[in-house]
């Protein structure tokens, strides 16, 4: 195969491929129906001309038949008049018209048969066009349904593609990383500015109250199930000493001794009694 032949084949194949891709079924069907309608119009014109020719031949046949009858009547009139020669001439003219009428009759019958065939073809073409119209509507409906199914398939295929969701997750991770970096930057800035120390003291102040265990111990002591906390005992001791001092005078220390705890007694034993005696001697 020569290069020019291959080049021609390549060009034809590309052109055919472009034409095939450019063909829209709906537009092609509409164009075909338009061409069929035009053919129907032309066929109707041809049938109309054929019918007109048939009618013309029929009229010519009828006219020649009438002329033959007229010359027959004239021949009969000449016979009655006793003019046989004139009667023969009239009969000759009658035969001429009968011959022409026979020719017109043959042409008329042939034309009539042709017209009937043309009418049948016209009816067949009209039926095909009507059927094509119905098929066109069905084919267009099928085309639209196929396009809708194709669109649904493309949408489902797009949903099956996880690249978009992967991108979404990756962007979410980047945002979380940015938030963590921002929090780390804020914490670092706080340490450099001394805000961390203040926050630690703030946490200490907020958490400086009684713990859950202390609260539970106070509740049990209030219910008489445990001893009162040491702080409350010291407060009660101080309050009792003041009351005994005001009420009994010198006997208050003895009364207060009975309410001292073991730790208070230990502290009194550790005191330097010599210093107390020296102070009393100086006062005396």
WOMOQUI-V298517 format. One line per field, one symbol per residue. phi: phi as a letter, one per 30 degrees, with the letter a starting at -180 (. if undefined). A space follows every 50 residues. Layout:
phi = ???
//
This chain:
phi = .ddddddddddddddddddddddceddddddddddddddddddddddddd dddddddddddddddddddddddddddddddicddddddddddddedddd dddddddddddddddddddddddddddddddddddedddddddddddddd ddddddddddddddddddddddddddddddddddddddddddcidddddd ddddddcddddddddddddddddidbddeedddddddddddddddddcid ddddddddcddddddddddddddddddddddddd
//
